[in-house]
């Protein structure tokens, strides 16, 4: 996966066997419009998904890579047939969001999970929160697309939010970490319109797995989540963003770095440099997070 799972890792794991987890899910598609840079008016858009499964949980994530599963299956089968690697970054669109957010029903406890490199293997790290949103449900109503909705407001992550929910859809859930209204959130945005989600549609998914085809194929689901405190998670992930290949570099000899791989451009060392640059560009593209960073003085009060 370009930038999130490097082509370097795809090279190592692409010929592994896939693993499937059988579930069924209701998939809700949200278009997210957001402002990635604080000092810019430029907006970006991405389709994200909220999958509410029959195993009492929901999973929220970027849809970009999953949407390319059929393309990737064709590419991988062609690679296997030819017995030669190919730079898949030329075929993949780039996701905007790397994290997954899980909610456990009925408690709605949130688990925020992202990946870092642990040597040559992707590793999941995460933190959990018992979030209780203080919703103010108002009498205002409007139709958004095909949905009859009602207005509610709350404050979260240093921002003021306005949501429109529909009791026609009997899930007290929503995009990102949001939940707790008497119906599914159809639209939610902050007062300054830095982030805005709008529900675009939904469908049933049989034989559901939260992972894309290429993640399953590579065995790159990240394994069991290493649960950290939120503060430890932020430090660990920030360290990873500064030096994505810190855990890989000590394992690479000069001889390994000079090797070429059939079907790939340049040496393994060239590929690592390219991927490190892409990782950093990905993470530096957004300095306007959904949840604003708290001042150090506020953290100490907690």
C-alpha positions in Angstrom: 0.0 0.0 0.0 1.6 3.2 -1.2 2.8 5.3 1.8 1.0 3.2 4.4 2.5 -0.1 3.5 5.5 0.5 1.4 6.2 -1.2 -1.9 9.2 -2.5 0.0 7.0 -4.5 2.2 4.8 -5.6 -0.7 7.9 -7.0 -2.3 8.6 -9.1 0.7 5.1 -10.4 1.4 3.1 -10.4 -1.9 3.4 -14.1 -2.4 2.0 -15.0 1.0 -1.4 -16.6 1.4 -4.6 -14.6 2.1 -6.5 -15.0 5.4 -10.2 -14.3 5.7 -12.5 -13.5 8.6 -16.1 -14.2 8.0 -18.6 -11.6 9.1 -21.5 -9.6 7.6 -21.7 -5.9 7.8 -23.8 -2.8 6.9 -21.4 -0.5 5.1 -22.2 3.2 5.2 -20.3 5.5 2.8 -19.3 9.0 4.1 -17.8 11.7 1.9 -15.3 13.5 4.1 -14.4 17.0 3.1 -11.5 18.5 5.1 -8.9 21.1 5.3 -5.5 19.3 5.7 -3.4 22.5 6.3 -4.2 25.0 9.0 -2.9 28.0 7.0 -4.6 27.1 3.7 -8.1 27.3 2.4 -7.6 24.3 0.1 -10.0 21.5 0.8 -9.5 17.8 0.2 -12.1 15.0 -0.2 -12.1 11.2 0.4 -14.7 8.5 0.7 -14.6 6.8 4.1 -16.6 3.9 5.4 -18.4 2.9 8.6 -18.9 -0.9 8.7 -21.4 -2.0 11.4 -21.0 -5.7 11.7 -23.0 -8.6 13.0 -20.4 -9.2 15.7 -21.3 -6.2 17.8 -18.8 -3.7 16.6 -18.2 -1.0 13.9 -15.0 -0.2 11.9 -14.3 3.2 10.4 -11.6 3.7 7.8 -10.6 5.2 4.5 -12.2 3.4 1.6 -9.5 4.2 -1.0 -7.5 1.0 -0.9 -10.4 -1.4 -0.3 -12.1 0.2 -3.4 -9.2 -1.0 -5.5 -9.4 -4.7 -4.4 -10.5 -5.9 -7.9 -7.6 -4.1 -9.6 -5.1 -5.4 -7.1 -6.3 -9.0 -7.6 -5.7 -8.7 -11.3 -2.2 -7.2 -10.7 -1.2 -9.8 -8.1 -2.4 -12.7 -10.2 -0.4 -11.3 -13.2 2.7 -11.0 -10.9 2.4 -14.6 -9.7 1.9 -15.9 -13.3 5.0 -14.0 -14.5 7.0 -14.8 -11.4 8.2 -11.3 -11.3 7.6 -8.3 -9.0 6.0 -5.1 -10.1 5.9 -1.6 -8.6 2.3 -1.6 -7.4 2.5 2.1 -6.4 2.0 2.8 -10.1 -1.4 1.1 -9.9 -2.6 2.3 -6.4 -4.4 5.5 -5.5 -3.1 7.0 -2.3 -5.3 6.9 0.8 -5.7 10.0 2.9 -6.2 8.4 6.3 -4.1 5.6 7.8 -6.0 4.8 11.0 -8.9 2.5 11.8 -11.4 3.3 14.5 -13.3 0.5 16.3 -16.4 0.8 18.5 -17.6 -2.0 20.6 -21.4 -2.4 21.0 -23.3 -1.6 23.1 -20.7 0.3 25.3 -19.4 2.2 22.2 -15.9 2.1 23.7 -13.5 3.5 21.1 -10.3 1.9 20.0 -8.0 4.0 17.7 -5.5 1.9 15.8 -2.7 2.8 13.4 0.4 1.0 12.0 4.1 1.4 12.4 7.0 -0.7 11.1 8.5 -3.3 13.4 11.5 -4.4 11.4 10.0 -5.8 8.1 6.6 -6.4 9.7 3.7 -3.9 10.0 2.7 -3.6 13.7 -0.6 -2.3 15.1 -0.5 0.2 18.0 -3.6 1.8 19.5 -5.3 3.3 22.5 -8.8 3.0 23.9 -11.3 5.6 25.2 -14.6 5.6 26.9 -16.1 8.6 25.2 -19.4 10.0 26.3 -20.5 12.8 24.0 -22.6 15.5 25.7 -25.2 16.0 22.9 -27.7 18.8 22.8 -30.6 17.5 20.7 -32.5 20.4 19.0 -35.9 20.5 17.3 -34.6 21.5 13.9 -35.2 19.0 11.2 -34.2 18.7 7.5 -34.0 16.2 4.7 -30.4 15.3 3.7 -30.5 13.2 0.5 -33.1 10.5 1.2 -32.8 10.8 5.0 -35.1 12.6 7.4 -32.7 14.1 10.0 -32.7 16.1 13.3 -30.1 18.5 14.6 -27.8 18.0 17.5 -24.7 19.8 18.8 -21.7 18.9 20.9 -18.1 19.9 21.7 -15.2 17.5 21.1 -11.5 17.6 20.4 -11.3 21.4 20.8 -14.0 22.0 18.2 -17.8 22.7 18.2 -19.8 20.2 16.1 -23.2 20.2 14.5 -24.7 16.8 13.6 -27.8 15.7 11.7 -29.0 12.2 12.7 -31.8 10.0 11.4 -33.9 7.7 13.6 -34.8 5.9 10.3 -31.4 4.2 10.6 -31.4 2.4 14.0 -27.7 2.6 14.7 -26.4 5.0 17.4 -23.2 5.4 15.5 -21.4 7.7 13.1 -18.1 8.5 11.3 -14.8 8.7 13.2 -15.3 8.5 17.0 -18.8 10.0 17.0 -21.7 8.1 18.4 -24.5 8.3 21.0 -27.4 9.9 19.2 -30.8 8.1 18.8 -30.0 7.2 15.2 -27.2 7.1 12.7 -25.3 10.4 12.0 -26.0 11.5 8.5 -24.0 14.7 8.5 -21.6 16.2 11.0 -19.2 19.2 10.7 -17.3 21.5 12.9 -18.2 25.2 13.2 -15.2 26.3 11.1 -15.8 23.6 8.5 -12.4 22.1 8.8 -14.0 18.6 8.8 -17.4 17.6 7.3 -18.8 14.1 6.8 -22.0 13.5 4.7 -23.6 10.1 4.3 -23.7 9.1 0.6 -25.3 5.6 0.8 -25.0 2.1 2.2 -24.9 -1.5 1.2 -24.7 -5.0 2.8 -21.3 -6.7 2.7 -21.2 -10.5 2.9 -18.1 -12.4 4.0 -16.9 -9.1 5.5 -13.3 -8.4 6.5 -12.0 -5.0 7.6 -8.8 -5.5 5.6 -8.2 -4.9 1.9 -7.2 -7.7 -0.4 -3.6 -6.6 -0.5 -3.3 -6.3 3.3 -4.7 -9.9 3.7 -2.4 -11.2 1.0 0.7 -9.7 2.5 -0.2 -10.8 6.0 0.0 -7.1 6.7 -3.0 -6.7 9.0 -0.5 -5.8 11.8 -1.5 -8.6 14.2 -2.7 -8.1 17.7 -2.9 -4.4 18.8 -0.3 -3.2 21.2 -2.5 -1.2 23.5 -0.9 2.0 24.8 -2.0 5.0 26.8 -3.0 7.8 24.4 0.1 9.9 25.4 2.4 6.9 24.8 0.6 6.2 21.5 1.1 9.8 20.3 4.8 9.7 21.2 5.4 6.4 19.5 3.6 7.3 16.4 5.2 10.7 16.1 8.6 9.0 16.4 7.6 6.7 13.6 6.6 9.6 11.4 9.9 11.3 11.9 11.9 8.2 10.9 9.6 5.5 9.3 12.5 3.1 8.7 14.2 3.3 12.0 13.5 -0.3 12.9 14.3 -1.6 9.4 17.6 0.2 8.8 19.7 -1.7 11.3 18.7 -5.0 9.6 19.9 -3.9 6.2 23.5 -4.6 5.1 25.2 -2.7 2.4 25.1 -5.8 0.3 21.3 -6.1 0.7 20.9 -2.4 -0.1 22.7 -2.8 -3.4 20.6 -5.7 -4.6 18.2 -5.2 -7.5 14.8 -6.9 -7.8 13.5 -8.1 -11.2 10.6 -5.9 -12.3 11.4 -3.1 -9.8 13.2 0.2 -10.5 16.6 0.6 -8.9 18.2 -1.1 -6.0 16.6 -2.1 -2.7 18.3 0.9 -1.1 16.8 3.2 -3.8 13.4 1.8 -3.1 13.8 2.4 0.6 14.8 6.0 0.1 11.8 6.5 -2.2 9.4 5.0 0.2 10.8 6.9 3.2 10.3 10.1 1.3 6.7 9.1 0.5 5.9 8.2 4.1 7.1 11.6 5.2 5.2 13.5 2.5 2.1 11.6 3.5 2.3 12.5 7.2 3.4 16.1 6.5 0.4 16.6 4.3 -1.9 17.2 7.3 -1.1 19.5 10.2 -4.8 20.2 11.0 -6.0 17.1 13.0 -9.6 16.4 13.8 -8.8 16.7 17.4 -6.7 19.8 18.2 -3.7 19.2 20.3 -4.2 20.3 23.9 -1.8 22.9 25.4 0.7 21.3 27.8 -0.9 23.2 30.7 -4.3 21.6 30.0 -2.8 18.1 29.9 -1.2 18.6 33.3 -4.6 19.5 34.8 -6.0 16.1 34.0 
